[in-house]
Amino acid sequence: RSNIGKRKRAAELKRQLNAITLIALVATIVSATVLTPFSSYAEGVDDPDASISFVEKLYNSENGLAGGCVNDVAMTADGSMWIGTYGGLFRFNGSEFVLMDNLKSVRSIQCLYVDNEDRLWAGTQDAGVTLLNIDMTSVTLDMNNGLPSNSVKCISRDSNGLYYFGTTGGLVCARYEDGNVE
């Protein structure tokens, strides 16, 4: 008698499991057919089959951006786009790229940072970090005046105005005041 009870209970559990599986299958089919078309194309696009490309234009050595791969990009308030490459620092004004080759310390760019005063900081592979002011004057910080390494990988600034330079030799904290990096 207990075997018959176990069989009935097993049969009932099997029916319940089949019902749950069927509900889950229906829910999956409904979500795939109803929700997917809404998430597969951008808002404002009427044709869900339309192909969306996020690449507007490719800039490389064939159309003005020489210097190898791009390591970082930053924009200043005047609308200039600054591009850091192994070949140096480029300024893009919307129509042409200009290599900033008048600054010997700005070569093999690893990182860029624009601070709250709209000054551009350029970290390099082997020449430290150079601050480029709006008037195009510059200040360079390297191993000769405080960096543990001339290879600068990242730049940031905290809310107290302290700058942080991540180098291959360690993290440096500095302050920039009156044209001097301390």
RAZI-V741765 format. One record per residue. N is the residue number from 1. RES is the residue in one small letter. SS is DSSP state (2 for helix, 1 for strand, 0 for the rest). Layout:
N_RES_SS ; N_RES_SS
This chain:
1_r_0 ; 2_s_2 ; 3_n_2 ; 4_i_2 ; 5_g_2 ; 6_k_2 ; 7_r_2 ; 8_k_2 ; 9_r_2 ; 10_a_2 ; 11_a_2 ; 12_e_2 ; 13_l_2 ; 14_k_2 ; 15_r_2 ; 16_q_2 ; 17_l_2 ; 18_n_2 ; 19_a_2 ; 20_i_2 ; 21_t_2 ; 22_l_2 ; 23_i_2 ; 24_a_2 ; 25_l_2 ; 26_v_2 ; 27_a_2 ; 28_t_2 ; 29_i_2 ; 30_v_2 ; 31_s_2 ; 32_a_2 ; 33_t_2 ; 34_v_2 ; 35_l_0 ; 36_t_2 ; 37_p_2 ; 38_f_2 ; 39_s_2 ; 40_s_0 ; 41_y_0 ; 42_a_0 ; 43_e_0 ; 44_g_0 ; 45_v_0 ; 46_d_0 ; 47_d_0 ; 48_p_0 ; 49_d_0 ; 50_a_0 ; 51_s_0 ; 52_i_0 ; 53_s_0 ; 54_f_0 ; 55_v_0 ; 56_e_0 ; 57_k_0 ; 58_l_0 ; 59_y_0 ; 60_n_0 ; 61_s_2 ; 62_e_2 ; 63_n_2 ; 64_g_0 ; 65_l_0 ; 66_a_0 ; 67_g_0 ; 68_g_0 ; 69_c_0 ; 70_v_1 ; 71_n_1 ; 72_d_1 ; 73_v_1 ; 74_a_1 ; 75_m_1 ; 76_t_0 ; 77_a_0 ; 78_d_0 ; 79_g_0 ; 80_s_0 ; 81_m_1 ; 82_w_1 ; 83_i_1 ; 84_g_1 ; 85_t_1 ; 86_y_0 ; 87_g_0 ; 88_g_1 ; 89_l_1 ; 90_f_1 ; 91_r_1 ; 92_f_1 ; 93_n_0 ; 94_g_0 ; 95_s_0 ; 96_e_0 ; 97_f_1 ; 98_v_1 ; 99_l_1 ; 100_m_0 ; 101_d_0 ; 102_n_0 ; 103_l_0 ; 104_k_0 ; 105_s_0 ; 106_v_0 ; 107_r_0 ; 108_s_0 ; 109_i_1 ; 110_q_1 ; 111_c_1 ; 112_l_1 ; 113_y_1 ; 114_v_1 ; 115_d_0 ; 116_n_0 ; 117_e_0 ; 118_d_0 ; 119_r_0 ; 120_l_1 ; 121_w_1 ; 122_a_1 ; 123_g_1 ; 124_t_1 ; 125_q_0 ; 126_d_0 ; 127_a_0 ; 128_g_0 ; 129_v_1 ; 130_t_1 ; 131_l_1 ; 132_l_1 ; 133_n_0 ; 134_i_0 ; 135_d_0 ; 136_m_0 ; 137_t_0 ; 138_s_1 ; 139_v_1 ; 140_t_1 ; 141_l_1 ; 142_d_0 ; 143_m_2 ; 144_n_2 ; 145_n_2 ; 146_g_0 ; 147_l_0 ; 148_p_0 ; 149_s_0 ; 150_n_0 ; 151_s_0 ; 152_v_1 ; 153_k_1 ; 154_c_1 ; 155_i_1 ; 156_s_1 ; 157_r_1 ; 158_d_0 ; 159_s_0 ; 160_n_0 ; 161_g_0 ; 162_l_1 ; 163_y_1 ; 164_y_1 ; 165_f_1 ; 166_g_1 ; 167_t_1 ; 168_t_0 ; 169_g_0 ; 170_g_1 ; 171_l_1 ; 172_v_1 ; 173_c_1 ; 174_a_1 ; 175_r_1 ; 176_y_1 ; 177_e_1 ; 178_d_0 ; 179_g_0 ; 180_n_1 ; 181_v_1 ; 182_e_0
